[in-house]
Amino acid sequence: QVLLVESGGGLVQAGGSLRLSCAASGRTVSNRAMGWFRQAPGKEREFVAAISWSGRIINYADSVKGRFTMSRDNAKNTVYLQMNSLKPEDTAVYYCAAKPPYTGNLVDYDVWGQGTQVTVSS
């Protein structure tokens, strides 16, 4: 069983930066596609970024493209989300998720973390 724990959230002023971490335990996630999602109050959860299990393919939501960077460190069993030029509309709970091993776009995420709060003040 894989357990995902996010960290790195907090309060930051607009224009600032944060780096979120998602540490996995229990099993390796080096063979799993990973994703970041977020949910703002009163809104549905939305996709932020995803990285393939190989690490060669990374996709971003249009709203964060050019500002956020997702990466993975398989030696640490951890994925990251570097968030720069933060805006108040980035305020949300951020979740990381993992797909089953060696799967891609046609398979849903089946493991989710508990989330970390990111608040961007104007």
MARKE-954139 format. One record per residue: residue in three letters; residue number from 1; chain; z, x, y of N, C-alpha, C in turn. Coordinates in nm, 3 decimals. Example, Ala and Ser with C-alpha at 12.3 -4.5 7.8 and 13.67 -1.06 7.14 Angstrom:
BEGIN
   residuo   num   cadena       n.Z       n.X       n.Y      ca.Z      ca.X      ca.Y       c.Z       c.X       c.Y
       Ala     1        A     0.780     1.319    -0.569     0.780     1.230    -0.450     0.780     1.320    -0.330
       Ser     2        A     0.708     1.285    -0.225     0.714     1.367    -0.106     0.787     1.290     0.003
This chain:
BEGIN
   residuo   num   cadena       n.Z       n.X       n.Y      ca.Z      ca.X      ca.Y       c.Z       c.X       c.Y
       Gln     1        A     0.000     0.085    -0.118     0.000     0.000     0.000     0.000     0.089     0.124
       Val     2        A    -0.083     0.054     0.221    -0.093     0.128     0.346    -0.009     0.059     0.452
       Leu     3        A     0.068     0.137     0.524     0.146     0.086     0.637     0.095     0.155     0.762
       Leu     4        A     0.065     0.075     0.865     0.015     0.128     0.992     0.119     0.105     1.101
       Val     5        A     0.148     0.211     1.178     0.245     0.201     1.286     0.181     0.256     1.413
       Glu     6        A     0.168     0.169     1.515     0.113     0.210     1.642     0.224     0.261     1.734
       Ser     7        A     0.187     0.351     1.822     0.279     0.402     1.923     0.199     0.449     2.043
       Gly     8        A     0.269     0.476     2.152     0.204     0.530     2.270     0.181     0.431     2.383
       Gly     9        A     0.213     0.306     2.357     0.197     0.207     2.463     0.301     0.226     2.573
       Gly    10        A     0.283     0.152     2.680     0.377     0.161     2.791     0.322     0.099     2.916
       Leu    11        A     0.389     0.129     3.026     0.349     0.078     3.158     0.282     0.191     3.235
       Val    12        A     0.165     0.162     3.290     0.090     0.263     3.364     0.023     0.195     3.482
       Gln    13        A     0.001     0.270     3.588    -0.069     0.216     3.704    -0.219     0.215     3.679
       Ala    14        A    -0.287     0.127     3.747    -0.433     0.122     3.738    -0.491     0.259     3.769
       Gly    15        A    -0.590     0.298     3.690    -0.650     0.430     3.704    -0.587     0.535     3.617
       Gly    16        A    -0.473     0.502     3.558    -0.403     0.598     3.475    -0.456     0.603     3.332
       Ser    17        A    -0.386     0.681     3.249    -0.429     0.702     3.112    -0.313     0.685     3.015
       Leu    18        A    -0.347     0.647     2.895    -0.252     0.642     2.784    -0.327     0.683     2.658
       Arg    19        A    -0.253     0.739     2.562    -0.312     0.766     2.432    -0.231     0.693     2.326
       Leu    20        A    -0.295     0.602     2.258    -0.231     0.530     2.149    -0.254     0.605     2.018
       Ser    21        A    -0.153     0.601     1.935    -0.163     0.660     1.801    -0.139     0.551     1.697
       Cys    22        A    -0.202     0.565     1.585    -0.182     0.474     1.471    -0.160     0.563     1.350
       Ala    23        A    -0.036     0.575     1.310    -0.001     0.660     1.196     0.004     0.577     1.069
       Ala    24        A    -0.063     0.625     0.968    -0.066     0.555     0.840     0.025     0.624     0.741
       Ser    25        A     0.088     0.545     0.658     0.171     0.599     0.551     0.147     0.517     0.424
       Gly    26        A     0.193     0.574     0.314     0.174     0.506     0.186     0.054     0.557     0.111
       Arg    27        A    -0.061     0.555     0.176    -0.185     0.605     0.118    -0.269     0.664     0.229
       Thr    28        A    -0.363     0.746     0.190    -0.452     0.804     0.289    -0.543     0.696     0.347
       Val    29        A    -0.576     0.713     0.476    -0.676     0.626     0.537    -0.802     0.704     0.568
       Ser    30        A    -0.811     0.826     0.515    -0.929     0.908     0.542    -1.056     0.848     0.484
       Asn    31        A    -1.040     0.756     0.389    -1.157     0.692     0.328    -1.174     0.549     0.376
       Arg    32        A    -1.109     0.516     0.487    -1.111     0.379     0.539    -1.168     0.376     0.681
       Ala    33        A    -1.253     0.279     0.708    -1.290     0.251     0.845    -1.168     0.194     0.917
       Met    34        A    -1.153     0.234     1.041    -1.035     0.193     1.118    -1.081     0.129     1.249
       Gly    35        A    -0.998     0.040     1.298    -1.033    -0.027     1.422    -0.914    -0.044     1.514
       Trp    36        A    -0.943    -0.060     1.641    -0.843    -0.098     1.742    -0.883    -0.236     1.796
       Phe    37        A    -0.785    -0.321     1.810    -0.803    -0.453     1.867    -0.694    -0.474     1.971
       Arg    38        A    -0.711    -0.576     2.053    -0.608    -0.609     2.151    -0.601    -0.759     2.172
       Gln    39        A    -0.484    -0.803     2.213    -0.464    -0.945     2.242    -0.380    -0.958     2.367
       Ala    40        A    -0.438    -1.020     2.467    -0.368    -1.047     2.592    -0.302    -1.184     2.583
       Pro    41        A    -0.199    -1.210     2.663    -0.130    -1.340     2.659    -0.227    -1.454     2.682
       Gly    42        A    -0.222    -1.552     2.594    -0.306    -1.670     2.609    -0.451    -1.651     2.569
       Lys    43        A    -0.483    -1.533     2.519    -0.621    -1.506     2.479    -0.629    -1.472     2.331
       Glu    44        A    -0.748    -1.481     2.278    -0.768    -1.445     2.139    -0.775    -1.292     2.125
       Arg    45        A    -0.745    -1.248     2.005    -0.757    -1.106     1.976    -0.903    -1.063     1.988
       Glu    46        A    -0.924    -0.945     2.048    -1.061    -0.899     2.065    -1.076    -0.755     2.015
       Phe    47        A    -1.197    -0.727     1.976    -1.232    -0.593     1.927    -1.233    -0.494     2.043
       Val    48        A    -1.183    -0.374     2.018    -1.184    -0.268     2.118    -1.272    -0.151     2.072
       Ala    49        A    -1.245    -0.099     1.954    -1.319     0.016     1.905    -1.303     0.027     1.755
       Ala    50        A    -1.398     0.095     1.691    -1.391     0.116     1.547    -1.456     0.248     1.512
       Ile    51        A    -1.404     0.309     1.407    -1.459     0.435     1.358    -1.482     0.423     1.208
       Ser    52        A    -1.597     0.470     1.162    -1.628     0.462     1.020    -1.538     0.556     0.941
       Trp    53        A    -1.536     0.534     0.810    -1.448     0.618     0.730    -1.493     0.763     0.733
       Ser    54        A    -1.623     0.786     0.754    -1.672     0.923     0.763    -1.645     0.984     0.899
       Gly    55        A    -1.617     0.899     0.997    -1.596     0.947     1.132    -1.723     0.967     1.211
       Arg    56        A    -1.836     0.944     1.148    -1.964     0.972     1.215    -2.009     0.858     1.306
       Ile    57        A    -1.957     0.738     1.284    -2.000     0.623     1.364    -1.878     0.567     1.436
       Ile    58        A    -1.890     0.556     1.567    -1.784     0.498     1.649    -1.847     0.394     1.739
       Asn    59        A    -1.790     0.276     1.741    -1.839     0.168     1.825    -1.732     0.123     1.922
       Tyr    60        A    -1.773     0.078     2.038    -1.681     0.033     2.141    -1.724    -0.102     2.196
       Ala    61        A    -1.627    -0.179     2.237    -1.657    -0.299     2.313    -1.715    -0.258     2.448
       Asp    62        A    -1.805    -0.339     2.500    -1.867    -0.307     2.628    -1.763    -0.290     2.739
       Ser    63        A    -1.655    -0.364     2.729    -1.554    -0.362     2.835    -1.479    -0.229     2.844
       Val    64        A    -1.483    -0.148     2.738    -1.409    -0.022     2.737    -1.500     0.099     2.725
       Lys    65        A    -1.628     0.076     2.705    -1.722     0.186     2.684    -1.720     0.280     2.806
       Gly    66        A    -1.712     0.407     2.779    -1.708     0.507     2.885    -1.568     0.535     2.936
       Arg    67        A    -1.472     0.452     2.898    -1.332     0.474     2.942    -1.240     0.507     2.825
       Phe    68        A    -1.267     0.447     2.708    -1.183     0.467     2.591    -1.256     0.555     2.490
       Thr    69        A    -1.179     0.635     2.418    -1.234     0.719     2.313    -1.148     0.707     2.189
       Met    70        A    -1.211     0.670     2.079    -1.140     0.661     1.951    -1.169     0.785     1.868
       Ser    71        A    -1.067     0.833     1.799    -1.085     0.949     1.713    -0.992     0.937     1.594
       Arg    72        A    -1.014     1.025     1.497    -0.927     1.026     1.379    -0.895     1.170     1.339
       Asp    73        A    -0.775     1.189     1.287    -0.732     1.318     1.233    -0.688     1.291     1.090
       Asn    74        A    -0.777     1.315     0.997    -0.747     1.283     0.857    -0.633     1.369     0.802
       Ala    75        A    -0.618     1.489     0.854    -0.508     1.574     0.807    -0.373     1.512     0.841
       Lys    76        A    -0.368     1.437     0.951    -0.244     1.371     0.994    -0.242     1.225     0.955
       Asn    77        A    -0.347     1.179     0.891    -0.355     1.037     0.851    -0.333     0.944     0.971
       Thr    78        A    -0.395     0.980     1.081    -0.371     0.912     1.208    -0.503     0.889     1.282
       Val    79        A    -0.511     0.777     1.350    -0.622     0.751     1.442    -0.565     0.736     1.582
       Tyr    80        A    -0.650     0.761     1.680    -0.606     0.761     1.819    -0.698     0.675     1.903
       Leu    81        A    -0.646     0.632     2.015    -0.727     0.565     2.116    -0.687     0.624     2.250
       Gln    82        A    -0.772     0.709     2.304    -0.750     0.764     2.438    -0.805     0.666     2.539
       Met    83        A    -0.719     0.621     2.629    -0.759     0.520     2.727    -0.746     0.580     2.866
       Asn    84        A    -0.858     0.591     2.934    -0.863     0.645     3.069    -0.908     0.537     3.167
       Ser    85        A    -0.887     0.563     3.292    -0.929     0.469     3.398    -0.886     0.327     3.366
       Leu    86        A    -0.761     0.312     3.330    -0.710     0.182     3.289    -0.713     0.081     3.402
       Lys    87        A    -0.739    -0.043     3.364    -0.746    -0.153     3.460    -0.642    -0.258     3.423
       Pro    88        A    -0.600    -0.339     3.518    -0.504    -0.445     3.486    -0.552    -0.535     3.372
       Glu    89        A    -0.681    -0.556     3.362    -0.734    -0.642     3.255    -0.727    -0.577     3.117
       Asp    90        A    -0.686    -0.451     3.110    -0.663    -0.387     2.981    -0.524    -0.420     2.925
       Thr    91        A    -0.443    -0.487     3.005    -0.310    -0.524     2.961    -0.316    -0.614     2.838
       Ala    92        A    -0.248    -0.573     2.732    -0.252    -0.647     2.606    -0.163    -0.576     2.504
       Val    93        A    -0.142    -0.643     2.393    -0.085    -0.576     2.277    -0.201    -0.518     2.198
       Tyr    94        A    -0.191    -0.390     2.168    -0.298    -0.321     2.097    -0.258    -0.301     1.951
       Tyr    95        A    -0.350    -0.336     1.864    -0.328    -0.328     1.720    -0.430    -0.234     1.656
       Cys    96        A    -0.387    -0.157     1.559    -0.484    -0.086     1.476    -0.493    -0.156     1.342
       Ala    97        A    -0.606    -0.136     1.277    -0.634    -0.203     1.150    -0.717    -0.112     1.061
       Ala    98        A    -0.707    -0.136     0.932    -0.781    -0.057     0.834    -0.859    -0.148     0.740
       Lys    99        A    -0.976    -0.102     0.701    -1.055    -0.175     0.603    -1.027    -0.117     0.464
       Pro   100        A    -1.066    -0.187     0.361    -1.054    -0.130     0.226    -1.134     0.001     0.217
       Pro   101        A    -1.098     0.089     0.125    -1.165     0.219     0.115    -1.317     0.206     0.098
       Tyr   102        A    -1.389     0.296     0.166    -1.534     0.311     0.152    -1.609     0.180     0.177
       Thr   103        A    -1.564     0.105     0.278    -1.634    -0.018     0.313    -1.680    -0.011     0.458
       Gly   104        A    -1.775    -0.097     0.490    -1.831    -0.094     0.624    -1.830    -0.229     0.691
       Asn   105        A    -1.938    -0.257     0.762    -1.942    -0.373     0.850    -1.923    -0.507     0.780
       Leu   106        A    -1.961    -0.518     0.656    -1.959    -0.648     0.589    -1.822    -0.686     0.534
       Val   107        A    -1.725    -0.597     0.550    -1.592    -0.621     0.494    -1.491    -0.630     0.608
       Asp   108        A    -1.399    -0.725     0.598    -1.298    -0.743     0.701    -1.185    -0.640     0.688
       Tyr   109        A    -1.113    -0.623     0.798    -0.993    -0.542     0.796    -0.886    -0.613     0.714
       Asp   110        A    -0.814    -0.536     0.634    -0.714    -0.601     0.548    -0.573    -0.548     0.570
       Val   111        A    -0.558    -0.449     0.656    -0.425    -0.398     0.687    -0.413    -0.389     0.838
       Trp   112        A    -0.301    -0.438     0.892    -0.280    -0.441     1.037    -0.144    -0.381     1.070
       Gly   113        A    -0.140    -0.314     1.185    -0.013    -0.268     1.236     0.059    -0.377     1.312
       Gln   114        A     0.177    -0.342     1.363     0.259    -0.442     1.433     0.225    -0.452     1.582
       Gly   115        A     0.150    -0.357     1.633     0.106    -0.360     1.772     0.194    -0.280     1.866
       Thr   116        A     0.134    -0.239     1.976     0.207    -0.170     2.082     0.161    -0.226     2.216
       Gln   117        A     0.256    -0.250     2.305     0.226    -0.315     2.433     0.172    -0.214     2.533
       Val   118        A     0.062    -0.249     2.596     0.007    -0.171     2.708     0.004    -0.262     2.829
       Thr   119        A     0.068    -0.217     2.936     0.071    -0.293     3.060     0.018    -0.205     3.172
       Val   120        A    -0.083    -0.255     3.241    -0.144    -0.180     3.351    -0.117    -0.257     3.481
       Ser   121        A    -0.047    -0.193     3.571    -0.012    -0.257     3.698    -0.118    -0.225     3.803
       Ser   122        A    -0.137    -0.319     3.893    -0.240    -0.301     3.998    -0.182    -0.233     4.120
